Amino acid sequence: MEPVSLDQTWYVAFGEAGSHQPWYYRIFTRKGFEHVEAFAELPFKTVLYINSGLDGITPGMMFNEEDASLGFPVEAMACGYLAKGHKILRVKCSRGGPVMFHLANCIPSCVTLVKGLLGFKCWSVTPYGLYKALLKSGAYEWTEADAKEFYRKRVKELKMGGIMGKPDDGGAAAEAKKREQEAKEQARLEKEQESIKLNRTRRRQRGGGSLLRTQGQELGTSSKLGG
């Protein structure tokens, strides 16, 4: 029995760092490109994803828990990341060429891990640098248009019986559409919460500045009276 080869197409997701990442990540990275992770499709439409952080490397599997016969395509996971505001690149592995030794890979990070997965060599040490380098090398950027096309084909596939040819009464297709809408609504709510937090921070900063100006004016008035 031969092991499953992962020398194939990977989806690379670029987005903001999670709460587990330290604050100084934002100093050295570009907004919206603070972290990078990757995922790929295995046989029977299951997805392997690899995430690297300061606490180590976290591998995981995604599959359809309710009905394995319907599968969990890698594009479904890409749609989830896209709904959260991530940039998605579809990249073909380039392993099998020269050795992967590279000075830029001596720095352990999420960028180094993804470059190793792809067999990709470049001087980039930040997620944004890797994003630009992959695009320059021919990577395909997966967009909202691709997500809509995937859902169109997915609904048709489910009506035909999924990956195992199992008849469907339309419930699975409706469930897929429902999950798409839920993912979009969740992404919208998360953006609203971030906007509210940002506005509160700005109001506090403006309030602090006004207080300092008022106190300064009062001290100036007192000095004049005392003189």
C-alpha angles and dihedrals in degrees: 000000000000122000118245111263119226094196089119143089118324129193112222118202122201119192148125121312116260126239090269091067117089121251094248090068087080092057095061099034137063121253109266091018102070097118140021132200136167141218137182138189121255127196118297091028100286120142130225115201129187122202125180126196141151089280093058139267118323117198120187145173129227123197140148103278095186098051120003090192089070092055129205108256118210088237089064089060090046089054090054093052091045091053089055091055100261125147111236127204125186108214132183114222115251100194119135096063129090120340116284096237109131131154092232089058092063089083109083109225144120088274093055091049094052092046088053092050091052097039086235123153123200140128094252116124098171129065092243091051090051091048091055093043093051092049090050090051092055106271116158119237111225110217143179089275090059090049092054091048091049093052090049092054092040093057089050091049092051091051088054091054108272123258095321098048092249112162115247127206093205095269095106092051090050090048091052090051091047092052090049090054092046091051091051092047091049091050090050092051092048091052091049091052091050090050092050092050091049092050091049091051092050092049091051090050092049091046091052091051092050091050092052092049091049092050090048092052091049091051090049091051092049091051092053092049091048092050 
